Each structure stands twice: as C-alpha cells, then as structure tokens.
Amino acid sequence: MGARRWLVAALALSTCLACAAPAAARQKWNTRVFAHVSDPGYPALSLVAPDRTVYVGTFTNAQGSDTGPSKVFAYRPNGKLRRTYTIKGQTAGAAHGVQVAAIDARGILYLLDQNPSRVLTLNPRTGAQATYATFRDVPPCMTSLKTTDCSDTVMDNPPEPDYTAWGRDRSMYVTDYQQALIWRVPPGGGKPQVWFTDPQIDGSLFGPAGIVLLPDHRTLMFDTSAGGVTTPGDPTTGQLYKLPIKPNGKPGVLRQIWESGPKEGPDGFAVARSGHVYLALVGPQTNQIVELSQTGKELGRFPADTSGDNGSPVPFDEPSSVQFDGSRMIVTNDAFFSGDASHFVVFDVWAGEPGAPVFVPGLKPRVRYRLTVHPSSVGPGTHTFHFHATRNGKALRGAVVRFAGQSSKTDKHGNAAIVANLTHTGRRRARLTRGHRRHPRTLATASVRVH
C-alpha cells in the first residue's frame, strides 16, 4: 500500500444497516459515511468480521513521516467506535502502516505490517499481539540466475505485503506489492515461500494488490495496480487475474479477465454472491468503484466521472478497498495525497446484492432462515396464506410452518399454504419450525396484519 501511494505520484451509517430503512429504500450505489477514522488516519483496508464488527487499520502518509505506532480501530455495525488497538514492535524511525487482512475461526485478526515486513496476529478480546510470519527481500530471478526463491522483476525491491486470502489447507496467500509475487505462508505460520511470480505482474513498484479465494476454493482472483513493465501492452494499466491452485498445491496457468485504463490503480476488491466483482480504483484522480461481471465485463462505475462525488458529505478520495457486509459495501477512503483528515472515512455503499462468503478455514457458515407470507395484510375473515421458506437463500424442504393454530410442511420448493379464519384485528405471527412436535425450534417468523 505504501508504494501504491507512490504509484499515484509516479503516474501523475448516519445509520447502521440494522437500523436503516428497508433495503428497497436504498438505490444501488447510495453512499453514506460509516465512520470517521482518527489519527494517524489514512485508512487503507477494512475487514468485516462474522459478528459484523468492522476493523480498520491506519497506513502510511505521502511524506513518510508517520513514524508513530499504527492503530487498528474496531467499529460496531452502526459505525460507533468500539475499541482502539495500538500496534507494538514496529521498526523505530520507519514509516508505519498496517492492514487488517484476515481473520481465523477463533476470531484472531491477521495484520500485514510494513516495518518490519510481517504478518502480525491480534487477539481483539485481549489485545495480545504476536508475529506469525516475516517476509524477506528476495533477489530478481534474472540477475541472480535463480529459478526459485526469487522475484520475476526488473528491480530489486524490498517486500511490501498487501492483501491476503486463506487457502483450503489453512495456508495463507499474501500479495507482495513491490516484489511482484504471491507468498504462501504455511499453516500455523512460519517461513513464507515464494509461491508465484511472473513478469506480467511486475509493475516495477506497483504489482499485485487485492486477492480473494473464489467460492470454488480452488481459484485465486487477484489484481495488479500496473504492469508488466517488460511484457507487451501498456505498463500503466492494471489487470484482474484468475490463478488456479492445482491439486498438488502449485499455481496453475495465469489468466487475465480484465484490464483497467491507464493510471487507474486497481486495488482492493470484493466478490458478490452473483460473481460480480466490485473493485476500488486508487489511481490519481480516478476516485471510482468499478463493477465487473464474473467474466470481466465492465458493468458500471460509480460515480460516472472522476469527481469523487458520491452523494455523501465526503467525496471519494482515493478509495482503496471494498468489503461486503450483507448487501452493503464497506469502502475505505485513503486520501493519501490530499492528506485531508476530513476525508479519512469509511463509507457504507449500497450494492443491492449480497456478498459471497469470505472463506475462513474451520469457520462454519452462518445459517440464515427466512419465512415470507402472502398476503401479509388482510381484513377479518377466511384467507389462504402462502408461505415460502429458505435456508441461506435456497428453498427449504420439510420444515413446518405454524400459523393460527394450524401447521403445514414445506414442499421441495419451500412452499406451504394454510387456510385460516382471522376474526380479530392486530398482528398474527407465523413460525417456521423444525424439531420435536411438542417443542419445535423456531427458525424464522413472519407476520400478518389484520386490519
């Protein structure tokens, strides 16, 4: 992320989701200020935990004068500050910045620190911190005549860990922005190995950035802010790639699916359940989020121009990462070159579609049941009520709907019907249940208003 800022130089909610109006009231791209980020500012990457706590780290500034300790802020889903953590063990006198890049099934956070270049664990309950892995400067393959433990780059740059994704085997894949490679940290931490490097992702100082393990759990998607400097094409454009993880754990064949415009600086991104990719463009005076199809077709940009005007009191000022929280996106506003402290914010941007689950080894996916009813508002009398039940968005078969003293089991499409005579005005509750007949477990509810 620090070099990304030099890329920019070189190349040129009021409410929470739970308390917000119903989703239908928000239009796609509707933007709100989720939270202001305190000193030292410069938020670069956020992480949304399973309990919907939003963690944000502070990063380096353009002057490199941020030699104080970095901080991590924890926000409640409504944007209220819950806790602040001060990072320990950073290199004295160096520019400092951390990114909250991953979380494990125990709730431990994994931070990517710049000085020293390492993965740092943070226990958000106790505040305890420990080094998980340390990155090293590897030589360019070309000048060192090496074929392993090297970077396929022109320049010999120091490491800069940027983003990370878990693998199925609990290994950690970490992009190195300046060394143009992807590290693999073994399960449980330890010495990272150079897992993938290629001249195509060598952007000189501005290489691989965001990385996500796709829902098939066999393919990594990552982007570059620029490159490659020695391969055909415009070296100032960034790309989005897919890279398979082969059964033997080695990388497969790199495949480009999208290319940005010159100097746009693709950075952090998130994947929706539909497969759409929402990607932040941190490049100079770009100030946009781009939406792509799963095949890389560009579907739209927000805002339509590069003004940064998003309809909220704070404009986009180098947005640098995107994370899903339900159907909203948490977007960090880095404001690296403006240095405008009033722009150090995290946004709540409405996507209008849910994000795909982020893979965390050992974490059981949250089960969400839903029950809907039609009609949901009637006058007194006898009516047929049609119910639909889902589990994680898919039709739920074999559950029991209980309403007005009657019950009906859902069919393979998740549907059930009950005929009921309602004589009193007010709200009547229907329950979606499973379990013992005498003590059923309520999975979800729906209400009918009798007026």
Buried (B, 14 or more C-beta within 10 A) or exposed (E): BBBBBBBBEBBEBEEBBEEBEEEEEBEEBBBBBBBBBBEBBBBBBBBBBBEBBBBBBBBBBBEEEBBEBBBBBBBBBBBEEEBEBEBEEBEEEBBBBBBBBBBBEEBBBBBBBBBBBBBBBBBBEEEEBEEBBBBEEBBBBBEEEBEEEBBBBBBBBBBBBBBBBBBEEBBBBBBBBBBBBBBBBBEEBEEBEBBBBBBBBBBBBBBBBBBBBBBEEBBBBBBBBBBBBBEEEEBBBBBBBBBBBEEEEEBBEBEEBBBBBBBBBBBBBBBBBEEBBBBBBBBBEBBBBBBBBBEBEEEEBBBEEBEBEBEBEBBBBBBBBBBBBBBBBBBBBBBBBBBEBEBBBBBBBBBBBBBBBBBBBEBEEEEEBBBBBEEEEBEEEEBEBEBBBBBEEEBBBEBBBBBBEEBBEBEEEBBBEBEBEBEEEEEBEBBBBEEEEEEBEBBBBBBBEBE
